[in-house]
Amino acid sequence: MSVVALDEAARRWAGELEEREARRSGVSRLQARRIVARRTGLAPGTLENIKNRRTKGVRGWVLGVLQAAYVREIENEIARLSHELDMVRLGVLASDGDEILEMEAQRAALRELVG
């Protein structure tokens, strides 16, 4: 992968982590950035610089931290969807067939994304 492609991957992962955290916690993107920074051990300014393309190349360890955090996020989403799907199958949660198919499709897509 080229340096530009790695920078773009880091930017995408940082943005996705912030967006997911903001949605999950119901906070602003700035607050979500602080949460993600604390969770990853990166400075909020580092995340901001990556997102705003103010880098001359993301260091390998930073890329690794972001990739690991993103993988954990996707794995947690898979676990949540799997649990919800199991509850629907057991009849604990009322659902229609379309919801089950949608959850199975989301879970499959996330598993494919993780590899």
N, CA, C and O atoms as a GROMACS GRO file, in nm:
protein
  460
    1MET      N    1   0.084  -0.118   0.000
    1MET     CA    2   0.000   0.000   0.000
    1MET      C    3   0.088   0.124   0.000
    1MET      O    4   0.193   0.127   0.064
    2SER      N    5   0.045   0.224  -0.070
    2SER     CA    6   0.120   0.349  -0.074
    2SER      C    7   0.096   0.428   0.055
    2SER      O    8   0.002   0.400   0.130
    3VAL      N    9   0.180   0.526   0.078
    3VAL     CA   10   0.165   0.611   0.196
    3VAL      C   11   0.032   0.684   0.193
    3VAL      O   12  -0.034   0.700   0.296
    4VAL      N   13  -0.009   0.728   0.075
    4VAL     CA   14  -0.135   0.799   0.060
    4VAL      C   15  -0.252   0.706   0.096
    4VAL      O   16  -0.346   0.747   0.164
    5ALA      N   17  -0.246   0.583   0.049
    5ALA     CA   18  -0.352   0.487   0.079
    5ALA      C   19  -0.359   0.457   0.228
    5ALA      O   20  -0.467   0.443   0.284
    6LEU      N   21  -0.244   0.446   0.293
    6LEU     CA   22  -0.241   0.423   0.437
    6LEU      C   23  -0.297   0.542   0.513
    6LEU      O   24  -0.370   0.526   0.611
    7ASP      N   25  -0.262   0.662   0.469
    7ASP     CA   26  -0.316   0.783   0.532
    7ASP      C   27  -0.468   0.787   0.519
    7ASP      O   28  -0.539   0.822   0.613
    8GLU      N   29  -0.518   0.751   0.401
    8GLU     CA   30  -0.663   0.751   0.379
    8GLU      C   31  -0.732   0.646   0.465
    8GLU      O   32  -0.842   0.669   0.515
    9ALA      N   33  -0.669   0.530   0.481
    9ALA     CA   34  -0.725   0.426   0.567
    9ALA      C   35  -0.732   0.476   0.711
    9ALA      O   36  -0.833   0.458   0.779
   10ALA      N   37  -0.626   0.540   0.757
   10ALA     CA   38  -0.624   0.595   0.893
   10ALA      C   39  -0.732   0.701   0.909
   10ALA      O   40  -0.801   0.705   1.011
   11ARG      N   41  -0.747   0.787   0.810
   11ARG     CA   42  -0.849   0.892   0.814
   11ARG      C   43  -0.989   0.832   0.820
   11ARG      O   44  -1.074   0.877   0.896
   12ARG      N   45  -1.012   0.730   0.739
   12ARG     CA   46  -1.143   0.664   0.736
   12ARG      C   47  -1.173   0.596   0.870
   12ARG      O   48  -1.284   0.608   0.922
   13TRP      N   49  -1.073   0.524   0.926
   13TRP     CA   50  -1.094   0.455   1.053
   13TRP      C   51  -1.118   0.554   1.166
   13TRP      O   52  -1.206   0.534   1.249
   14ALA      N   53  -1.040   0.662   1.170
   14ALA     CA   54  -1.057   0.763   1.275
   14ALA      C   55  -1.196   0.825   1.266
   14ALA      O   56  -1.263   0.842   1.368
   15GLY      N   57  -1.238   0.860   1.146
   15GLY     CA   58  -1.369   0.920   1.127
   15GLY      C   59  -1.482   0.825   1.165
   15GLY      O   60  -1.579   0.865   1.228
   16GLU      N   61  -1.468   0.701   1.126
   16GLU     CA   62  -1.571   0.601   1.156
   16GLU      C   63  -1.579   0.576   1.307
   16GLU      O   64  -1.688   0.562   1.362
   17LEU      N   65  -1.464   0.568   1.373
   17LEU     CA   66  -1.465   0.549   1.518
   17LEU      C   67  -1.534   0.665   1.589
   17LEU      O   68  -1.613   0.645   1.680
   18GLU      N   69  -1.503   0.787   1.546
   18GLU     CA   70  -1.566   0.904   1.606
   18GLU      C   71  -1.716   0.905   1.580
   18GLU      O   72  -1.795   0.932   1.671
   19GLU      N   73  -1.755   0.876   1.458
   19GLU     CA   74  -1.896   0.878   1.422
   19GLU      C   75  -1.975   0.774   1.502
   19GLU      O   76  -2.083   0.803   1.552
   20ARG      N   77  -1.922   0.654   1.512
   20ARG     CA   78  -1.990   0.548   1.586
   20ARG      C   79  -2.001   0.584   1.734
   20ARG      O   80  -2.105   0.561   1.797
   21GLU      N   81  -1.894   0.641   1.789
   21GLU     CA   82  -1.897   0.679   1.930
   21GLU      C   83  -1.998   0.790   1.954
   21GLU      O   84  -2.071   0.787   2.053
   22ALA      N   85  -2.004   0.888   1.865
   22ALA     CA   86  -2.100   0.997   1.878
   22ALA      C   87  -2.242   0.944   1.875
   22ALA      O   88  -2.326   0.986   1.955
   23ARG      N   89  -2.270   0.852   1.784
   23ARG     CA   90  -2.404   0.793   1.773
   23ARG      C   91  -2.438   0.712   1.898
   23ARG      O   92  -2.547   0.724   1.954
   24ARG      N   93  -2.344   0.628   1.939
   24ARG     CA   94  -2.368   0.539   2.052
   24ARG      C   95  -2.388   0.618   2.182
   24ARG      O   96  -2.477   0.586   2.261
   25SER      N   97  -2.306   0.719   2.204
   25SER     CA   98  -2.308   0.794   2.329
   25SER      C   99  -2.400   0.915   2.326
   25SER      O  100  -2.432   0.971   2.430
   26GLY      N  101  -2.444   0.956   2.207
   26GLY     CA  102  -2.528   1.073   2.196
   26GLY      C  103  -2.455   1.202   2.229
   26GLY      O  104  -2.510   1.293   2.289
   27VAL      N  105  -2.328   1.207   2.188
   27VAL     CA  106  -2.245   1.326   2.214
   27VAL      C  107  -2.202   1.388   2.082
   27VAL      O  108  -2.224   1.331   1.975
   28SER      N  109  -2.142   1.505   2.091
   28SER     CA  110  -2.093   1.572   1.971
   28SER      C  111  -1.970   1.498   1.917
   28SER      O  112  -1.911   1.415   1.985
   29ARG      N  113  -1.933   1.531   1.794
   29ARG     CA  114  -1.814   1.470   1.734
   29ARG      C  115  -1.688   1.507   1.813
   29ARG      O  116  -1.598   1.424   1.826
   30LEU      N  117  -1.682   1.628   1.865
   30LEU     CA  118  -1.566   1.670   1.944
   30LEU      C  119  -1.554   1.587   2.071
   30LEU      O  120  -1.445   1.542   2.106
   31GLN      N  121  -1.665   1.566   2.140
   31GLN     CA  122  -1.663   1.483   2.260
   31GLN      C  123  -1.630   1.338   2.225
   31GLN      O  124  -1.557   1.271   2.297
   32ALA      N  125  -1.686   1.291   2.115
   32ALA     CA  126  -1.657   1.155   2.070
   32ALA      C  127  -1.509   1.140   2.039
   32ALA      O  128  -1.450   1.035   2.068
   33ARG      N  129  -1.448   1.242   1.980
   33ARG     CA  130  -1.304   1.238   1.949
   33ARG      C  131  -1.223   1.220   2.077
   33ARG      O  132  -1.127   1.144   2.081
   34ARG      N  133  -1.263   1.290   2.182
   34ARG     CA  134  -1.193   1.277   2.311
   34ARG      C  135  -1.207   1.136   2.368
   34ARG      O  136  -1.112   1.081   2.423
   35ILE      N  137  -1.326   1.079   2.354
   35ILE     CA  138  -1.348   0.943   2.403
   35ILE      C  139  -1.263   0.844   2.325
   35ILE      O  140  -1.198   0.758   2.384
   36VAL      N  141  -1.263   0.857   2.192
   36VAL     CA  142  -1.183   0.768   2.107
   36VAL      C  143  -1.035   0.786   2.138
   36VAL      O  144  -0.960   0.688   2.142
   37ALA      N  145  -0.993   0.910   2.158
   37ALA     CA  146  -0.852   0.937   2.190
   37ALA      C  147  -0.814   0.868   2.320
   37ALA      O  148  -0.708   0.804   2.328
   38ARG      N  149  -0.896   0.880   2.421
   38ARG     CA  150  -0.867   0.816   2.549
   38ARG      C  151  -0.863   0.664   2.534
   38ARG      O  152  -0.775   0.597   2.590
   39ARG      N  153  -0.957   0.609   2.458
   39ARG     CA  154  -0.964   0.464   2.440
   39ARG      C  155  -0.843   0.411   2.362
   39ARG      O  156  -0.795   0.300   2.390
   40THR      N  157  -0.793   0.487   2.266
   40THR     CA  158  -0.682   0.440   2.182
   40THR      C  159  -0.545   0.482   2.233
   40THR      O  160  -0.443   0.427   2.192
   41GLY      N  161  -0.543   0.578   2.324
   41GLY     CA  162  -0.415   0.628   2.373
   41GLY      C  163  -0.352   0.731   2.282
   41GLY      O  164  -0.235   0.766   2.298
   42LEU      N  165  -0.429   0.781   2.186
   42LEU     CA  166  -0.381   0.886   2.096
   42LEU      C  167  -0.431   1.021   2.146
   42LEU      O  168  -0.534   1.028   2.214
   43ALA      N  169  -0.361   1.125   2.114
   43ALA     CA  170  -0.405   1.260   2.151
   43ALA      C  171  -0.522   1.301   2.061
   43ALA      O  172  -0.524   1.267   1.943
   44PRO      N  173  -0.619   1.375   2.117
   44PRO     CA  174  -0.730   1.423   2.033
   44PRO      C  175  -0.680   1.504   1.913
   44PRO      O  176  -0.737   1.497   1.805
   45GLY      N  177  -0.573   1.582   1.932
   45GLY     CA  178  -0.516   1.659   1.822
   45GLY      C  179  -0.461   1.572   1.712
   45GLY      O  180  -0.467   1.608   1.594
   46THR      N  181  -0.408   1.456   1.749
   46THR     CA  182  -0.357   1.362   1.648
   46THR      C  183  -0.472   1.312   1.562
   46THR      O  184  -0.461   1.307   1.440
   47LEU      N  185  -0.582   1.276   1.627
   47LEU     CA  186  -0.699   1.231   1.551
   47LEU      C  187  -0.752   1.342   1.460
   47LEU      O  188  -0.789   1.317   1.346
   48GLU      N  189  -0.756   1.463   1.513
   48GLU     CA  190  -0.803   1.576   1.433
   48GLU      C  191  -0.713   1.599   1.313
   48GLU      O  192  -0.762   1.621   1.202
   49ASN      N  193  -0.582   1.594   1.333
   49ASN     CA  194  -0.488   1.614   1.223
   49ASN      C  195  -0.502   1.505   1.116
   49ASN      O  196  -0.495   1.533   0.997
   50ILE      N  197  -0.522   1.382   1.160
   50ILE     CA  198  -0.541   1.273   1.065
   50ILE      C  199  -0.668   1.296   0.984
   50ILE      O  200  -0.669   1.283   0.862
   51LYS      N  201  -0.777   1.330   1.054
   51LYS     CA  202  -0.904   1.352   0.986
   51LYS      C  203  -0.900   1.469   0.890
   51LYS      O  204  -0.965   1.466   0.786
   52ASN      N  205  -0.824   1.572   0.923
   52ASN     CA  206  -0.817   1.691   0.838
   52ASN      C  207  -0.700   1.688   0.740
   52ASN      O  208  -0.666   1.789   0.679
   53ARG      N  209  -0.639   1.570   0.726
   53ARG     CA  210  -0.529   1.548   0.631
   53ARG      C  211  -0.411   1.642   0.656
   53ARG      O  212  -0.346   1.689   0.562
   54ARG      N  213  -0.383   1.669   0.781
   54ARG     CA  214  -0.268   1.752   0.816
   54ARG      C  215  -0.154   1.665   0.867
   54ARG      O  216  -0.101   1.687   0.976
   55THR      N  217  -0.119   1.567   0.789
   55THR     CA  218  -0.007   1.478   0.824
   55THR      C  219   0.082   1.463   0.703
   55THR      O  220   0.041   1.485   0.589
   56LYS      N  221   0.204   1.425   0.730
   56LYS     CA  222   0.298   1.396   0.621
   56LYS      C  223   0.321   1.246   0.613
   56LYS      O  224   0.426   1.200   0.567
   57GLY      N  225   0.224   1.173   0.657
   57GLY     CA  226   0.235   1.027   0.662
   57GLY      C  227   0.209   0.981   0.803
   57GLY      O  228   0.278   1.021   0.897
   58VAL      N  229   0.110   0.898   0.818
   58VAL     CA  230   0.076   0.846   0.950
   58VAL      C  231   0.178   0.740   0.987
   58VAL      O  232   0.209   0.650   0.909
   59ARG      N  233   0.230   0.752   1.108
   59ARG     CA  234   0.328   0.655   1.155
   59ARG      C  235   0.264   0.517   1.166
   59ARG      O  236   0.144   0.504   1.190
   60GLY      N  237   0.345   0.416   1.148
   60GLY     CA  238   0.296   0.279   1.149
   60GLY      C  239   0.224   0.240   1.276
   60GLY      O  240   0.121   0.174   1.270
   61TRP      N  241   0.277   0.280   1.390
   61TRP     CA  242   0.213   0.240   1.516
   61TRP      C  243   0.078   0.309   1.532
   61TRP      O  244  -0.014   0.250   1.590
   62VAL      N  245   0.063   0.433   1.482
   62VAL     CA  246  -0.065   0.503   1.490
   62VAL      C  247  -0.166   0.430   1.400
   62VAL      O  248  -0.281   0.410   1.438
   63LEU      N  249  -0.123   0.393   1.282
   63LEU     CA  250  -0.209   0.319   1.191
   63LEU      C  251  -0.252   0.188   1.256
   63LEU      O  252  -0.369   0.150   1.246
   64GLY      N  253  -0.160   0.119   1.320
   64GLY     CA  254  -0.192  -0.007   1.389
   64GLY      C  255  -0.293   0.012   1.501
   64GLY      O  256  -0.383  -0.071   1.518
   65VAL      N  257  -0.278   0.119   1.577
   65VAL     CA  258  -0.372   0.148   1.686
   65VAL      C  259  -0.511   0.173   1.630
   65VAL      O  260  -0.610   0.120   1.682
   66LEU      N  261  -0.520   0.254   1.525
   66LEU     CA  262  -0.650   0.283   1.465
   66LEU      C  263  -0.713   0.158   1.404
   66LEU      O  264  -0.833   0.136   1.417
   67GLN      N  265  -0.632   0.079   1.337
   67GLN     CA  266  -0.684  -0.044   1.276
   67GLN      C  267  -0.736  -0.138   1.384
   67GLN      O  268  -0.845  -0.195   1.370
   68ALA      N  269  -0.661  -0.156   1.492
   68ALA     CA  270  -0.704  -0.245   1.600
   68ALA      C  271  -0.833  -0.194   1.665
   68ALA      O  272  -0.922  -0.274   1.695
   69ALA      N  273  -0.842  -0.064   1.685
   69ALA     CA  274  -0.964  -0.007   1.745
   69ALA      C  275  -1.083  -0.027   1.653
   69ALA      O  276  -1.193  -0.057   1.699
   70TYR      N  277  -1.063  -0.010   1.523
   70TYR     CA  278  -1.172  -0.027   1.428
   70TYR      C  279  -1.216  -0.173   1.421
   70TYR      O  280  -1.336  -0.202   1.415
   71VAL      N  281  -1.121  -0.264   1.423
   71VAL     CA  282  -1.154  -0.407   1.423
   71VAL      C  283  -1.234  -0.442   1.548
   71VAL      O  284  -1.334  -0.513   1.540
   72ARG      N  285  -1.191  -0.391   1.666
   72ARG     CA  286  -1.266  -0.415   1.790
   72ARG      C  287  -1.408  -0.361   1.779
   72ARG      O  288  -1.504  -0.425   1.823
   73GLU      N  289  -1.422  -0.244   1.720
   73GLU     CA  290  -1.554  -0.183   1.703
   73GLU      C  291  -1.644  -0.271   1.617
   73GLU      O  292  -1.760  -0.294   1.651
   74ILE      N  293  -1.591  -0.322   1.507
   74ILE     CA  294  -1.668  -0.408   1.418
   74ILE      C  295  -1.700  -0.540   1.488
   74ILE      O  296  -1.812  -0.591   1.475
   75GLU      N  297  -1.604  -0.597   1.560
   75GLU     CA  298  -1.629  -0.722   1.633
   75GLU      C  299  -1.738  -0.703   1.738
   75GLU      O  300  -1.823  -0.791   1.756
   76ASN      N  301  -1.737  -0.590   1.806
   76ASN     CA  302  -1.842  -0.562   1.905
   76ASN      C  303  -1.978  -0.550   1.838
   76ASN      O  304  -2.080  -0.595   1.891
   77GLU      N  305  -1.980  -0.488   1.720
   77GLU     CA  306  -2.105  -0.476   1.645
   77GLU      C  307  -2.156  -0.614   1.603
   77GLU      O  308  -2.276  -0.641   1.610
   78ILE      N  309  -2.066  -0.700   1.560
   78ILE     CA  310  -2.105  -0.837   1.523
   78ILE      C  311  -2.163  -0.909   1.644
   78ILE      O  312  -2.265  -0.976   1.633
   79ALA      N  313  -2.098  -0.896   1.759
   79ALA     CA  314  -2.147  -0.961   1.880
   79ALA      C  315  -2.286  -0.909   1.919
   79ALA      O  316  -2.373  -0.986   1.957
   80ARG      N  317  -2.305  -0.777   1.909
   80ARG     CA  318  -2.435  -0.718   1.942
   80ARG      C  319  -2.544  -0.769   1.848
   80ARG      O  320  -2.652  -0.806   1.892
   81LEU      N  321  -2.512  -0.770   1.718
   81LEU     CA  322  -2.610  -0.819   1.621
   81LEU      C  323  -2.638  -0.968   1.638
   81LEU      O  324  -2.752  -1.013   1.625
   82SER      N  325  -2.534  -1.044   1.669
   82SER     CA  326  -2.553  -1.188   1.690
   82SER      C  327  -2.644  -1.213   1.810
   82SER      O  328  -2.732  -1.298   1.805
   83HIS      N  329  -2.621  -1.138   1.917
   83HIS     CA  330  -2.704  -1.154   2.035
   83HIS      C  331  -2.849  -1.116   2.005
   83HIS      O  332  -2.942  -1.188   2.042
   84GLU      N  333  -2.867  -1.004   1.937
   84GLU     CA  334  -3.002  -0.959   1.903
   84GLU      C  335  -3.071  -1.061   1.813
   84GLU      O  336  -3.189  -1.090   1.831
   85LEU      N  337  -2.998  -1.114   1.718
   85LEU     CA  338  -3.052  -1.215   1.627
   85LEU      C  339  -3.092  -1.341   1.704
   85LEU      O  340  -3.198  -1.398   1.679
   86ASP      N  341  -3.007  -1.384   1.796
   86ASP     CA  342  -3.038  -1.502   1.878
   86ASP      C  343  -3.164  -1.478   1.961
   86ASP      O  344  -3.247  -1.568   1.975
   87MET      N  345  -3.177  -1.358   2.016
   87MET     CA  346  -3.296  -1.326   2.096
   87MET      C  347  -3.423  -1.327   2.010
   87MET      O  348  -3.529  -1.371   2.054
   88VAL      N  349  -3.411  -1.277   1.888
   88VAL     CA  350  -3.526  -1.279   1.797
   88VAL      C  351  -3.562  -1.422   1.763
   88VAL      O  352  -3.679  -1.459   1.763
   89ARG      N  353  -3.462  -1.503   1.735
   89ARG     CA  354  -3.488  -1.643   1.700
   89ARG      C  355  -3.554  -1.718   1.815
   89ARG      O  356  -3.638  -1.805   1.793
   90LEU      N  357  -3.514  -1.685   1.938
   90LEU     CA  358  -3.572  -1.750   2.055
   90LEU      C  359  -3.710  -1.694   2.089
   90LEU      O  360  -3.779  -1.746   2.176
   91GLY      N  361  -3.749  -1.588   2.020
   91GLY     CA  362  -3.880  -1.530   2.044
   91GLY      C  363  -3.883  -1.432   2.160
   91GLY      O  364  -3.990  -1.387   2.200
   92VAL      N  365  -3.766  -1.398   2.214
   92VAL     CA  366  -3.760  -1.302   2.325
   92VAL      C  367  -3.796  -1.163   2.276
   92VAL      O  368  -3.864  -1.088   2.346
   93LEU      N  369  -3.749  -1.128   2.157
   93LEU     CA  370  -3.781  -0.999   2.097
   93LEU      C  371  -3.878  -1.023   1.982
   93LEU      O  372  -3.855  -1.110   1.897
   94ALA      N  373  -3.984  -0.948   1.980
   94ALA     CA  374  -4.079  -0.960   1.869
   94ALA      C  375  -4.016  -0.900   1.744
   94ALA      O  376  -3.962  -0.789   1.748
   95SER      N  377  -4.023  -0.971   1.635
   95SER     CA  378  -3.964  -0.922   1.511
   95SER      C  379  -4.031  -0.990   1.393
   95SER      O  380  -4.091  -1.097   1.407
   96ASP      N  381  -4.020  -0.928   1.279
   96ASP     CA  382  -4.073  -0.993   1.160
   96ASP      C  383  -3.958  -1.053   1.081
   96ASP      O  384  -3.841  -1.030   1.112
   97GLY      N  385  -3.992  -1.130   0.980
   97GLY     CA  386  -3.891  -1.199   0.901
   97GLY      C  387  -3.794  -1.108   0.832
   97GLY      O  388  -3.676  -1.141   0.817
   98ASP      N  389  -3.841  -0.990   0.789
   98ASP     CA  390  -3.754  -0.895   0.721
   98ASP      C  391  -3.643  -0.846   0.812
   98ASP      O  392  -3.529  -0.830   0.768
   99GLU      N  393  -3.675  -0.821   0.940
   99GLU     CA  394  -3.573  -0.776   1.035
   99GLU      C  395  -3.466  -0.882   1.055
   99GLU      O  396  -3.347  -0.851   1.061
  100ILE      N  397  -3.507  -1.007   1.064
  100ILE     CA  398  -3.411  -1.116   1.082
  100ILE      C  399  -3.318  -1.123   0.962
  100ILE      O  400  -3.197  -1.134   0.978
  101LEU      N  401  -3.374  -1.116   0.843
  101LEU     CA  402  -3.292  -1.119   0.722
  101LEU      C  403  -3.196  -1.002   0.718
  101LEU      O  404  -3.080  -1.017   0.678
  102GLU      N  405  -3.243  -0.884   0.758
  102GLU     CA  406  -3.158  -0.765   0.758
  102GLU      C  407  -3.044  -0.780   0.858
  102GLU      O  408  -2.930  -0.746   0.827
  103MET      N  409  -3.073  -0.831   0.978
  103MET     CA  410  -2.968  -0.851   1.078
  103MET      C  411  -2.866  -0.953   1.031
  103MET      O  412  -2.746  -0.935   1.050
  104GLU      N  413  -2.913  -1.061   0.969
  104GLU     CA  414  -2.821  -1.162   0.917
  104GLU      C  415  -2.732  -1.103   0.808
  104GLU      O  416  -2.613  -1.134   0.801
  105ALA      N  417  -2.789  -1.019   0.723
  105ALA     CA  418  -2.711  -0.955   0.616
  105ALA      C  419  -2.608  -0.858   0.675
  105ALA      O  420  -2.495  -0.853   0.629
  106GLN      N  421  -2.648  -0.781   0.777
  106GLN     CA  422  -2.554  -0.689   0.842
  106GLN      C  423  -2.440  -0.766   0.908
  106GLN      O  424  -2.323  -0.729   0.896
  107ARG      N  425  -2.475  -0.874   0.976
  107ARG     CA  426  -2.372  -0.954   1.043
  107ARG      C  427  -2.276  -1.014   0.942
  107ARG      O  428  -2.155  -1.014   0.964
  108ALA      N  429  -2.328  -1.064   0.831
  108ALA     CA  430  -2.243  -1.122   0.727
  108ALA      C  431  -2.151  -1.015   0.665
  108ALA      O  432  -2.033  -1.041   0.641
  109ALA      N  433  -2.206  -0.896   0.642
  109ALA     CA  434  -2.126  -0.788   0.583
  109ALA      C  435  -2.015  -0.747   0.679
  109ALA      O  436  -1.902  -0.724   0.636
  110LEU      N  437  -2.045  -0.738   0.806
  110LEU     CA  438  -1.943  -0.700   0.905
  110LEU      C  439  -1.836  -0.807   0.917
  110LEU      O  440  -1.717  -0.776   0.927
  111ARG      N  441  -1.876  -0.932   0.916
  111ARG     CA  442  -1.778  -1.041   0.922
  111ARG      C  443  -1.686  -1.038   0.801
  111ARG      O  444  -1.566  -1.062   0.813
  112GLU      N  445  -1.742  -1.009   0.685
  112GLU     CA  446  -1.662  -0.999   0.563
  112GLU      C  447  -1.565  -0.882   0.572
  112GLU      O  448  -1.450  -0.892   0.529
  113LEU      N  449  -1.611  -0.772   0.630
  113LEU     CA  450  -1.526  -0.654   0.647
  113LEU      C  451  -1.406  -0.684   0.736
  113LEU      O  452  -1.294  -0.644   0.707
  114VAL      N  453  -1.432  -0.757   0.846
  114VAL     CA  454  -1.324  -0.792   0.939
  114VAL      C  455  -1.231  -0.893   0.874
  114VAL      O  456  -1.110  -0.890   0.899
  115GLY      N  457  -1.286  -0.980   0.793
  115GLY     CA  458  -1.204  -1.079   0.723
  115GLY      C  459  -1.206  -1.205   0.798
  115GLY      O  460  -1.143  -1.303   0.758
   0.00000   0.00000   0.00000
